[in-house]
Amino acid sequence: MVLFRKVRNKLLRLEKFKTYFIYALGEIVLIVLGLLIAWKINDLNEIRKNRIVEVKIYKSLSQELDTNLVVLDSAIVDYTKSIQMLQNTINYLGNQPSELTQKAKSLIVNLNYDKTIVRNEAINSINATSKFEFIESDSLKELIAAYPNELDSFNNQQSKIENIITERLKPLIEKHISLLEILPKNSYSYQRVKNYGIQSNYPDLLENREYQNGVIDRLIQTKNQLVIAKNLRHKTENIATKLNQELHRP
């Protein structure tokens, strides 16, 4: 009888241990599930916060790119007109003074050049700070990372054209062309300086090799700039399109 009682007590203890083990295991599972849920909620909150920052970055960059598209469209038109103007100027080389109309003279001495300002604040801010890490799309990252080089190419080419105008063509034009021509024609106040002042010499200007080379070089560089501007516009539009897709991503 004593032996049976010992066996029964042992079984009861084993049964209690099994119950306790199952209970403890259940508590561990609940704790793990709680941690996983808390981690998931925290992860979702982090994703939501990152998405808010990402959208702000996209909107700022989108506004900048939209502005650049408008500016580049205008620049492409201006470069096309400038190329035509320079080609017409070359056609006047060798003409006699009597063959030069006032319109032709104005064209020969035309130094007008409007510098195109392409914005880069937002794009530089992204590339130079931790904002780059908030961009999810790898393809968009590649486009944004490459864009500053495209801008540099555009701006460097502009500098070449500006240098031709200010350092080469302007001094030659000032040497051969007198500002007397822009004085009012019917004013007696300037009659003496008109009569005795040194007159413009268009034939000498047109025959000057440095002037000819300057005009031709400006034409070549403007053609190059037109190609660069069209390429930059294409790259700008690509980023703007990709940005728009990312902005409307769920």
C-alpha positions in Angstrom: 0.0 0.0 0.0 2.8 2.4 0.9 4.4 1.7 -2.5 1.2 2.5 -4.4 0.9 5.7 -2.4 4.4 6.8 -3.3 3.8 6.1 -7.0 0.6 8.1 -7.0 2.2 11.1 -5.3 5.0 11.0 -7.8 2.5 11.0 -10.7 0.7 14.0 -9.2 4.0 15.9 -8.9 4.7 15.1 -12.5 1.3 16.3 -13.5 1.7 19.6 -11.7 5.1 20.1 -13.4 3.6 19.6 -16.8 0.8 22.1 -16.0 3.3 24.6 -14.7 5.6 24.1 -17.7 2.7 24.6 -20.1 1.7 27.8 -18.2 5.2 29.1 -18.2 5.6 28.3 -21.9 2.4 30.2 -22.6 3.6 33.2 -20.8 6.8 33.2 -22.8 4.9 32.9 -26.0 2.7 35.9 -25.0 5.7 38.0 -24.1 7.4 37.2 -27.4 4.2 38.0 -29.3 3.9 41.3 -27.4 7.5 42.2 -28.2 6.9 41.3 -31.9 3.7 43.4 -32.1 5.4 46.4 -30.3 8.4 46.0 -32.7 6.1 45.9 -35.7 4.1 49.0 -34.5 7.4 50.9 -33.9 8.6 49.8 -37.3 5.4 51.0 -39.0 5.6 54.3 -37.2 9.2 54.7 -38.3 8.2 53.9 -41.9 5.4 56.4 -41.7 7.7 59.1 -40.3 10.3 58.4 -43.1 7.6 58.5 -45.7 6.5 62.0 -44.5 10.1 63.2 -44.7 10.5 61.5 -48.1 7.4 63.2 -49.5 8.6 66.6 -48.3 11.9 66.0 -50.0 10.1 65.0 -53.2 7.8 68.0 -53.2 10.7 70.5 -52.7 12.7 68.8 -55.5 9.7 68.6 -57.7 9.1 72.4 -57.5 12.7 73.1 -58.3 12.7 70.7 -61.3 9.4 72.2 -62.7 11.0 75.7 -62.5 14.1 74.3 -64.4 12.0 72.8 -67.1 10.4 76.2 -67.8 13.8 77.9 -67.7 15.4 75.3 -70.0 12.5 75.6 -72.5 13.1 79.3 -72.7 16.9 78.8 -73.0 16.5 76.3 -75.8 14.5 78.9 -77.8 17.1 81.6 -77.0 20.0 79.4 -78.1 18.3 78.5 -81.3 17.7 82.2 -82.1 21.3 83.0 -81.2 22.6 80.4 -83.6 20.6 81.8 -86.4 21.8 85.3 -85.5 25.5 84.3 -85.5 25.1 82.4 -88.8 23.6 85.6 -90.3 26.5 87.6 -89.0 29.0 85.3 -90.7 27.1 85.9 -94.0 28.0 89.6 -93.7 31.7 89.0 -93.8 33.3 90.7 -96.8 30.3 93.0 -97.4 31.0 96.6 -98.4 29.7 99.5 -96.1 27.0 100.4 -98.6 25.7 96.9 -98.4 25.2 97.0 -94.6 21.8 98.1 -93.5 21.2 99.4 -90.0 19.7 96.0 -89.1 22.9 94.3 -90.3 25.1 96.7 -88.3 23.1 96.0 -85.2 23.5 92.3 -85.7 27.2 92.5 -86.3 27.8 94.2 -82.9 25.2 92.2 -81.0 26.7 91.0 -77.7 23.4 90.2 -76.0 23.5 87.1 -73.9 21.1 86.3 -71.1 22.6 83.9 -68.6 20.3 81.0 -67.8 20.0 80.3 -64.1 19.2 76.7 -63.4 18.2 76.1 -59.7 20.1 73.5 -57.7 19.4 74.2 -54.1 17.1 71.2 -53.4 19.2 68.7 -55.5 22.4 69.8 -53.7 20.8 69.6 -50.3 19.7 66.0 -51.0 23.2 64.9 -52.2 25.1 66.7 -49.5 23.0 65.6 -46.4 21.3 62.6 -44.9 18.1 63.3 -46.9 19.5 61.0 -49.6 18.9 58.0 -47.2 15.1 58.7 -47.1 14.7 58.1 -50.8 13.3 54.6 -51.4 13.7 54.2 -55.1 17.2 53.1 -56.2 16.6 54.3 -59.8 15.6 57.8 -58.5 18.7 57.9 -56.3 20.9 57.2 -59.4 19.2 60.0 -61.3 19.5 62.5 -58.4 23.2 61.6 -57.8 24.1 62.2 -61.5 22.1 65.4 -61.9 24.7 67.8 -60.4 27.3 66.7 -63.1 24.7 67.6 -65.8 24.2 71.0 -64.2 28.0 71.6 -64.0 28.3 70.8 -67.7 25.6 73.2 -68.6 27.0 76.0 -66.4 30.6 75.4 -67.6 29.5 75.7 -71.2 27.7 79.0 -70.4 31.0 80.3 -69.0 32.7 79.5 -72.2 30.2 81.6 -74.2 30.3 84.4 -71.7 34.1 84.5 -71.9 34.1 84.7 -75.7 31.7 87.6 -75.6 33.4 89.6 -72.8 37.1 88.8 -73.4 37.3 88.5 -77.2 34.4 90.1 -79.0 33.6 93.1 -76.8 37.1 94.6 -76.9 37.2 94.3 -80.7 33.8 95.8 -81.2 34.7 98.7 -78.9 37.9 99.3 -80.9 36.1 99.5 -84.3 32.6 100.7 -83.5 31.8 104.2 -82.1 29.0 104.9 -79.7 28.3 108.0 -81.8 25.7 106.0 -83.7 23.4 105.6 -80.7 23.2 109.4 -80.1 19.9 111.1 -81.2 20.1 111.9 -84.9 18.2 115.2 -84.9 19.8 116.7 -81.8 22.1 119.8 -82.3 23.6 119.1 -78.9 25.7 116.3 -80.3 26.4 117.7 -83.8 30.0 118.6 -83.1 31.0 115.2 -81.8 29.2 113.6 -84.7 31.1 115.8 -87.2 34.5 115.4 -85.7 34.3 112.1 -83.7 35.9 109.0 -85.0 33.3 107.1 -87.0 32.6 103.4 -86.8 34.6 101.1 -89.1 32.5 98.1 -89.9 34.6 96.8 -92.8 37.7 96.7 -90.7 35.8 94.9 -88.0 34.4 92.3 -90.4 37.8 91.7 -91.9 39.5 91.3 -88.5 40.5 87.7 -88.1 40.1 87.8 -84.3 36.5 89.0 -84.7 35.8 86.4 -87.3 37.2 83.6 -85.1 35.3 85.0 -82.1 32.0 84.9 -83.9 32.6 81.4 -85.3 33.8 80.1 -81.9 30.7 81.6 -80.2 28.5 79.9 -82.9 30.2 76.5 -82.2 29.9 76.9 -78.4 26.3 78.0 -78.7 25.5 74.9 -80.8 27.2 72.8 -78.1 25.2 74.5 -75.4 22.0 73.8 -77.3 22.8 70.1 -77.3 23.7 70.2 -73.5 20.5 72.2 -72.7 18.3 69.7 -74.5 20.1 66.8 -72.7 19.7 68.5 -69.4 16.0 69.1 -70.0 15.6 65.4 -70.9 17.3 64.4 -67.6 15.3 66.9 -65.7 12.0 65.6 -67.1 13.1 62.0 -66.3 13.6 62.9 -62.6 10.4 64.9 -62.5 8.4 62.0 -63.9 10.0 59.5 -61.5 9.3 61.9 -58.6 5.7 62.2 -59.6 5.4 58.4 -59.5 7.0 58.3 -56.1 4.7 61.0 -54.7 1.6 59.0 -55.7 3.0 55.8 -54.4 0.9 54.3 -51.5 
